[in-house]
């Protein structure tokens, strides 16, 4: 029987083999293609990806106290991911404590540091479609995340002006790309639907390695997409 270290090595080896083809580091050109897809498919311009976090249930790690115990009342490790318009993962960050909020997980993440440090090749601002308005390219997220120049979320509160209500609906509509990606991931890789009984390092590798085959299947077989049009009442 293979030991835990053997399993970890095989997972890492598989990840390293498939990652360059099916989850390559984003480039300026690939970001532009992603933004075009978000406009064509989800009718949301200048979007580089949808950001969200998923808590993967785990057995309570040894000597961890309450750090992994989430508001959902179970121990978990956070998979934070950015997806493109076609449900593919373009960037993932694994290992966040389940106790933290999505925003609290985002700030210490490699993704945040890559954006803040200008490591990601984000395209320069251009005019919005059919307008003269110069606007930056952004990621989109839900209300749990901070509002930043490169990270957009919904307006809060009720009884919003029509323009803000329409914006909220379109952003929520486009964010379905990451929600659907998590749904597809957990339906195909059932290990994520139960409490994973392994050490934290191996759990991290398992999560990373199922994200890459997720992309591989979509790259080879495609994915059925049925986005509906968003309408706003006048």
N, C-alpha and C positions, 0 to 999 in steps of 0.2 A: 504494500500500500504506500502511495506517495505521501511524503511528509508535507507539513504546512509550508515549509520553505521551498520544496519542490513545486508545489502548486503555485506559489507566489512567483517563482522564476518563470514557469510556463506562461502565466498570465502576462507578465511583463514582456516576455519574448513575443507573444502574439500581438500585444499592443504596439510594440516598436516596429513590427513587420507591417502592420496594416495602417498605422497612423499617417505616414507620409502621403499615402494615396487617398485615404478616406476621411482624414481630419487634418489636412495640412494647415500650417500657420497662415492666417489670412493675409492677403496682400492688398494693396490699394485697388488693383483691378478686380480682385474677387469681391471686395467690399462694394465696389460700384455695381457689379452684377447682382449682388444680394439686394442692394437698394432698388435696382430696377425690378427685381422680382417682387419686393414688397409693394412697390407701386402698381405693378401689373396685376398681382394676385390679390393683395389686401387693400389696395387703394390708399396706401400710406406712404408719402414721399420721404426721401432722405433717411430711410431707416436701415441701419447696419445690422440689426439683429434684435431679437426679443430676449430679455433677461428674466430669469426666475430661479427659484430654489426649490428643490424637492428633498424631503427628509426620508432617508432610507432607514427603516427600523433595524436595530441591532440589539444583541444581548448586552446587558450593562457592562461596559468595559471595566476592567479591574482598576481599583483605586482612582476612579474618575469623579467621584462625588456626584454632583448634580449637573456637571457641565454638558453631558449628552442628553439630559432629560428635557424634552421639548414641551411646548405648550399643548401639544396633542396627547400628552400624558404617556409617552413612551420614549425610550432611549433611541437616539438616532444620530446619524452622520449626514451632513448636508451635501448634496450634489447641487452646485450652482452652475447654471448653463446659459449660454447664448445660442440661440438657434437662428437659422436662416428662414426664408419664407416657405421652404419646402420641408420643414420638420427635421432638418439635419442639424446636428450639433457642430458649431464652428469653434466654440471655446468652452471648456469645462474647468471647474475648480472643485476639487473633492477634499473633504476632511474637516469642514466646518463643524463646530460644536452644535448639537441639536438645540441647546438652550438659547442660542442667539437668534435674533430676528433675521429676516432676509437682509435688511439694511445693515445690521450688525455683522453679518457674515460677509457682506460685500466689501466693507472698508479694509479688512486685513487680507483680502484675497489677492492672489496673483493677477487676476483680471483687472482689479482696481489699480494696482501698481503699474500694470502694463499700459493702461489708458493714461493715467496721470504722468507716467514717465515718457509718454509719446513713443512707446515701443511698438504699439500697434500702428499699422500703416493706414491711418484714417484719412480718407480723401479730404481735400480742402473744400471749404464752403462754396456752393454754387447757387444759382437762382432756382427757386421752386418752379415746378412745371407750370407753364402758361402764366408766368408772372415775372416781375422784375425784382422780387424780394430775394435778397441774398440770405441764405440760411445754412447752418452747419449740418453735417450728417450726425445722427444720434442713434443711441440705443433706446429701447422702450421697456418700461417695467411697470409693476403695479404700485399701489400707494405705500407699500412697505419700504420702498427704496427712496433714497434721497433725490431731490431735484438738483440736477447738475447741468452745466452747459452742454454736456454730451449725453445726458440721461434724462429722458422725458417720462413723466407719469401723468395720471389723470388729475384734473381739477378736483378739489375736495369740496364737500358741502352739497346742499340741495338747492333747488330752484335757481339753477344756473342760467345765464344768458344762452340764447340759441347757439352762438358760435362755440362756446365752451362745452355745451352739451354735445354738439356734433363732433367736436374734437375728442371728447371722452369716449364716445361710441366708436369712433374710428380707431383710436388707440387700443381700446379693449378688444375690438375685432382683430386687429393685427397681432395682438398678444396671444391669440389662440394658437399661433404657430408653436410657441414654446409649451403651452399647455397640452396640445395634441402630441408633441414630441414625447413628453413625459408619459402620456397615456399609452402611446405605441410602445415605448420602452418597457413599461411594466407589464404590458399584456404579452409581449414576446419573451421577456426574461423574467420568469415567474419567481426567481430567487429574490427579486426586489419586493415581492408581495408578502414576504414573511420576514420574521426576525432573523437576520444573518448572524450565525454563531461562529465568529472568527475574530482574530485580533484586529485592531484598528488598521494596521498597515495592509493586511490582506483584504479587508473590506474595501479600503480605498482602491486597491488594485482591481477588485471585482467590479466596482462601479465604473472605473475608467474603461475597463475592457469590454463591458457590455455596450458602452456608448459608441465605441468604434464599429463593432458589427452592426449596430443600429444604422449607422451611416452607410455601411457597406451594402446592406440589403436595399436601402433606398437608391443608392447609386446604381445598383445592378437591375433591380426590379421596378424601380420607380415607386410612387406612392399616390394613392387616390386622394384628390383634393376637391372639397366641395364648399369653398367659402361662399357665403351669401352676401349680397349687397347690403350695406348699411344705409338706412334712411333716417332723416331727421325731420320731425314735424315742424312746419312753419308756424 
